[in-house]
Amino acid sequence: MKPMLPTLRHELPSGNDWLYEVKYDGFRGILSVQSYDHITLQSRNGKELLSHFPEIKKQIQQLLDKRPFSLPLILDGEVALLRSSFSTEFQELQVRGRMRNDRKILHAAASRPVTFLVFDLLQLEKKSYIQEPYLRRKEKLKEVFTRLHLPVEPAPSHPSTLQMVPYYKNLEQVWELVEIDEGEGVVAKRDQSKWDEGKRSTNWIKCKNWKHCQCFITALDDANDYFHIGVYDNGQVMPIGLFHFGLSAEEKRSVKATIKQNSTGKNHSLYYIDPAITVEIVYLHWQEGKLREPHFKQFLFSTPPEACTLDQFMMDEASLPKKVDITHPEKILFREVSMMKLDYIRFLRKMSVVILPFFKNRPLTCIRFPHGVFGESFYQKNTPDYSPAFVETYKEDQIHYTLCNNLKTLIWLGNQLALEFHVPFQKAGDEYVNEVVFDLDPPSRDHFSLAVKAATIMKELFDGLNLQSFVKTSGNKGLQVYIPLPPGYTWKDTGLFTEFIAHYLVSNDPGDFTTERLKKNRKGRLYVDYIQHGEGKTIIAPYSLRGNEEALVATPLWWDEVNENLDPEQFTIEEVLRRFQVKGCPFTKFDQVKKFQPFDKVIDFLKKQVKTNKDGAPKS
């Protein structure tokens, strides 16, 4: 079965007969479930995909074991690695698609499973829905997913490998969601359209979320009509990629003739030219020095080549919110690390899809470094009077805290050179505690192994209590262990727990661990700071930069990384960006696990212990 295909346009249609879906960058596939043993996932070219993505088949068989559903079932969708609810990591999906070793495939499926994003229902039991209107197919698809307890909208935090793609009525709403998360684009679909097998139809119109850049042509490959392009970096030409599509036949002939006539050198089929022809290119992503899906948009006759710089390219590539001005992007922030203000802003932008969910409704305390880390810094709790209208605030104890609830606010804070973000353990206005956090603070980085030892012991203890825990570096010399909590627990409850765990560690290994607050009395031992977890206290947020000379990041970790090889100094912004692209975020399921935490049993036990001790009865 060949899939129906959308037609690419530069603008999406509007009107009451159009509905809109997020377009995800992945592998298109038709999933057919005929029986428990007969499950296929065919690509556009007719290739079987399940051998590369066995986690999809595994979940379907688990569903059939748990709650058998009507068959056959045929679904149209996209295999993807979700980066956020509205964007994906296509490059890493390609890595999965090229794997041939079964052991590596199974390991990848377990460590970072793909998601099959379903956007159409083609058959259920004996009934074909191909001739049914789009809206009817969509309603029936949602009914099937609801009955099977599968998510009806994409969410990286959800463990299901089958997730539904919903439709939106408001084009501006869905386009904004895609822009914020740097998603691939949007597809418009006529509400009464049928599913046309194997056809590229104007009933489905797709529009890409293009990035724009200005650059100049540096060479022509006459063998395949690819044009090499570049920008200036400190006066030197830096290549940024190639383009082939977008020029009309007449434009292509003219440009090729100009390049050949003015060529400064030739190597086989490659004609070189000095920077002179400036162009605007649209593309999806720029990774490892290559543009993904570059298309020519227009000639920039009034733009000199000298205006095409790497700094401008990087600024445009970041797709920053238009309402936020970036001042002095060239400002140097660190002495020992090569990092400009623009590098920091770009880091916040790229990581915003995981930073913002954790920041949501948390009153921020920032440490600002207006002149870089070699200048003076200061704490800032009160939102400045000059803050833009899009910055939300929360008042408590006469302080107007900033709530970083949107991308514009995050980038604005970055432009203010708020390098450190410290967050409380409660959301604004919440009565209960959101999570328990243990700060494991060794005397120095030379003693980091103590933090690894303490975290490992705690992980084993929490596993024994069936509590799911998370861990991150502090961005300095220690580790921090998190336990997400369901609603309903007070500071008194969590205080019982943190004190119990701290004393458990110290009593079992007093030579390595201590709860002594005075540094001079710790005698080279790791400080288990359970008092830091309290009302009004804060802790460094996940993915916050630190104001140390190494420019380290407080980085969420996978538990299997917490071993003797762990080095806290490896987590620079470049490494964190790479990790997120390749592995995803270890804190993705942070909120999802709350509903399964049996914390009530632990607290009930500790309360009984306290009551027993007060009554003078023997301990159990």
C-alpha positions, 0 to 999 in steps of 0.5 A: 500500500503506497501512502497518500502524500502532501503537496509542498507550498510556501503558505498554508490554506485557510478556511472552515474546510481546513484542519491542521496537524503538526508535521513530524520529521521521521520515516513514513510508514503504513502499520498493518496488524493482521494478527499477533504474529503478522505485523508489518510496517512498510515504508514509502518505498515498500521496505519493512521497518520493524526489523529496525524498530522492534519496540513498535512490534513489541508494544503491539503484541503486549497490547494484544496480550493485555486487552485484545482489540479488533483486527485487522488494524491499518494505520498511517503514520510516522516513525520518529524520535520525539525531541518534544511534543512538536519536534523530533531528532531526525539525524539520530533516527537516521542512525537507527535506520542504518543499524544492521547489528541486531544486538545494537538495534535492541540496545537502542530500542531499549535505551531510546525507543522511537514513537510511531506517530499515528495520524490516520486510520485506514482499516478497522476489522472488515471496514475500510476507512479510506473512502471516509472523510478525513474528519470521520477517520480522525474521530474513529482513530481517537476512539480506538486510541482512547479504548486502548488507553494510548496517548491521543497527542504526542508526549516524549514523557509517555512510555507508549511507542504508539501515539496519536497526532491530533488536529487543530482548527486554529492555524496560528496556534499550531504554527506557534507551537511548531516555531517554539519547538523548532519543529519541521512544519504543519500539514493542512488537510481538508476535513472532507477529503478521502485518503488517496492511495499513492497520490500527491494530493492538494487536499493535503498541503504541507508547509515547512518551518524554514530557517533563513540565512544569507550567504554567498556562492563559493563553487559550482559542481558542474557534474550535479548542479550543486552550489557550494555556499559559505559565510565569512568568519573573521575574514576567512571563508567558512563553508556552511553547506550546499544547495541544489533546489529552488532555482528556476531553469533560467536562473540556474543557466545564468548563475552557472554561466557567471560562475564559469566565466569568473572562476578562480580555479577548477578541480575536476567538475568543481568551479571555484569563485570568489565571494560575489553572488549573495543569496538567501537560502531556506533550510530545516536544520544545520548540523555538523556543518551541513544544511538539511533540505536547503532551497534557494529563495532569492538573490540578495543583489543589495547585500555585499558578501562582507555582510554574510558573516558566521555571527549573523548566520548563527543568530539567524539559525537560532530562530530567536523570538522576534520580540526579544532583542539580543544586545552585544552578542559578541561579549566574552563571558569566560576567561578560560572557555571560549564562549560568547554571549551568543553561544550562551543564548543559542544553548538556551534556545536549543535546550528550551524544550527541556528547560521550560517544562521544568521551570514552569511556574517555579519562582526563579532566583537568578545569579546575573553576571552582566560583565561575564564571570570575571566581573561582579555578579549578583542575586536577583529575585525581584523581577526588574521594573523594565521587564517586558510585558511577556514576563510573568511574575509571582508575588510572595513575601513582597518579592515579585519573582520571575516565572519563566513560562515561555521562550521569550522570557528564557531568552530575555533572561539569557540576554540579561546574562542570568547565567545561573537559575535556582528554583524552589521545590514548590510551584508558585501558589502550590501548598505541597512539595513537588519533589525531594532533592538531596544535595551531595557535596564533597569537599572538592572535585578531587573527592567527587568519587564520594558523591558517586558512592553516596548516589549509588547507595541511595539509588539502591535504597530507593529501588528497594522502596520502589521509588523512582529517582533521578540524578544530575551533576551540580555543575560544580563538584557534586551530585543531586538526587531527585525523587518526584512526588505526587501531590499531597506531601508537606514539608514536615513529611519530606523533612522526615524522609530527608533526615532519615536518608541522610542519617542512614548514609552517615550511620552506615559509613561515618568515615565518608559521609557527614551531616555536619554543616560547618566545613571545618568539622567535616574532615574530608567527608561528603556533606549530605545536605538534607537541610537544603531541602526546605521551604524557601530554599532553592537548588540549581536547576537542570541545564543551568550554567554555573558561574565557574571558570569552566562554564559547566552545566548542571546536567541530568544523567542516566543512572548507568553513567554514575560510576567511577568513570564519571567526570563532572568537568566533561559537561560543557554546553557543547557536550550537553547539546550533543548528549541531548541530541543523541540520548534525549533527556534523562528527566523526560519522565520526571512528572510522569512517574509521580503518579506511580510513586508509593511515597505514602507507604514510606511516610506512613512507616516513618511517622509510625517510627516517630510515634513509637520513639515518642511513646517510649516503646521499643523500635521495630 
